[in-house]
Amino acid sequence: MLISGIQKCTTIDYPDHLSCIVFTPGCNMRCKFCHNPEFVLPEQIKKIKDTFIPQDAFFNFLQSRKGLLDGVVITGGEPTLMVDLISFIKKIKKMGFKVKLDSNGQRPEILKQVIDQNLVDYIAMDVKASLEQYNELTGKHVRTDKINESITLLKKQEKIPYEFRTTMIKGIHTQKEMQNIGQMLTGANTLYLQSFRAGNTLDKSFSNKQGFTQQELTAYIPMLKQTITSVIAR
């Protein structure tokens, strides 16, 4: 398991659980607004490879946090790209910790595997855009059929709590676009809306784009709740 970074404690990334975060390098998307290009682009990953954290060091850290932390959030990059993700999760679970998995939904077969085997306790999937706009925002090689398969899988299964989340950018996530996302997620339990923050982005033209205020995010909730059970601005 390649570990590009660890955040030792978070109270917000896993709802109602005190957790640490494990970051994995590499991604199968090229989201223009991505704030972590060093974890995405192969040439950038190569530069930081010497700073990667050995698995043994992570598990030693986790052992020292028994009784203090509730769970582990595995995020990226895109963690479902890791060939040993399943064995990594099993080891965490064996130590008594809950596991939350973050994913972009490009590998529904991995999501199905962790669900069927009850390996995770919570799944968060990023929904970047409506299917019609996905490739424009995330790269031409992204397969929207896989995105749709992952969305359908999460909505239909009843074993694992899950959330969808959308990072909203002014000029891109218009009223019409959010209506389309709402239709795409019809029947979903939970959608979180979060605002884009300007700064270092994979596509430099996005570095100065604007996000939404909390009030502006909240204004979308009534419309989205027509098709989604719970919609929360954060």
PyMOL commands that set and color helices and strands:
alter all, ss='L'
color gray80, all
select helices_A, chain A and resi 37-39+42-51+55-64+79-81+85-94+108-116+134-138+144-156+175-184+204-206+214-219+221-224
alter helices_A, ss='H'
color red, helices_A
select strands_A, chain A and resi 5-10+19-23+71-75+98-103+122-126+162-168+190-195+230-233
alter strands_A, ss='S'
color yellow, strands_A
deselect
rebuild
show_as cartoon
